[in-house]
Amino acid sequence: MKNTILRTSALLLGAVSLIVAGCANQNGGSATATGTGSASSDSNQQTVVKVALNGVPVPLFSFLDDKNQPAGYMIDYLKEVEKKLPEYQFQYEAVDTDSQLIGTDSGKYALAANFWFKNPEREKKYLFPEYEYGYSITALAVKEDRNDIKTLDDLAGKKLVPMTPTSGLRYIIKDYNIQHPGKEIRIEDIDRTTASDDLKLVDSGKYDATFININSFDDANNRLKLKVKIGGVISKEPVWFLYNKNQSELAKKIDAVTVQLTNDGTLSKLAEKWFDVDFFKSLDYVKQGHQFRKENK
C-alpha cells in the first residue's frame, strides 16, 4: 500500500491532506495517469483514477482523527473498494464542494466522493451509480422545551432555518411542498451556512427548527452544548458518489463492489462501527437506534 498525495487542503483540520491509502501496482508496472480516469492500454499498469474528496470534514463520514489520519464511514468504504479493484490506483485530492462539482463535470476528476443526494440538476450533469453506498439520516432540530415539531407536517406556518440553494435537504422540502399544496414550508435562502450556525439560530429562538443531518447535529451540539434537541427523525436518504458522464465503466465496477459489500454485510458492519446503528435496516429501526444512543450518552 502507498499514499498518493496531490496537494494540501487548507479546509481540513490542521491543514493536512485527506488521503486514503491507495493500492500499489500488483504487477510491477508504473501507474499511468489518464486525467479523467479512463482505462490504461497496458495490462501491466494500473489505471489512475482521480477522485475529488470532500475537503470539509463531514461528521462520521469523512474527517481527520486525533492522529491527523483520514477516518470515517466513507473512508472505510473507499478502502474496501480499493481492495476489490487492484487494477486501479486511486489518487485523492481534498477540495471544497464547488471544486468537487466543477472538477468532476469538466473531467478533471473521474468522480466526486461525498455524501451527495440526488436532484434533477445533478442528474443532468453527472452520472449517478445504480447503488447507494450508505444513507443520511435527516431530522428536525428544535429548542429543548418544544414538543410541537416532530414531522415536516408540523412546519406549516413555522420558520425554518435558511438553506443554501444547492442543499440536498432543500430538495426534500421542495418535494414535500409539491406533494402538500396549501401546507407548504417556507424556504429562505442563504449562500453558506454550517450546522453550528443553524443550531445557534434555533437556540436563539429566531427560527423554530432546522432540517439537518442527524450526525451533523450530534457533532455540532456535542461541542456547543446548546439547549436544542432532535424533535423527530424524518427520513433516511440514500447517498451517492458523482461520476463524470464518461465514467460509466468505472461506475459499473464500483457498483459491483458496492453490491458485494452490501450483500456480505461489510457495509452494515461499517455503519454500526461509525453510527452505532445499521442504517441499511428500516427507518423505524434507525429511529430506535438514535434514541438508544441519546439515552445512553
ABEGO torsion letter per residue (X at the ends): XBBBBABBBAABBGGBBBBBBBBBBAAGBBBBBAGAGBBBABAABBBBBBBBBBABBBBGABBBBAAGBBBEAAAAAAAAAAAABAABBBBBBBBBAAAAAAAAAAGABABBBBBBBBBAAAAAABBBBABBAEBBBBBBBBBAABAABABAAAABGBBBBBBBAABAAAAAAAAAAAABBGABBBBBBBABBBAAAAAAAAAAGABABBBBBAAAAAAAAAAAGBBBBBABBABBBBBBBBBBAAAAAAAAAAAAAAAAAAAAGAAAAAAAAAAGBBAABBAAAAAAAAAAAAAAX
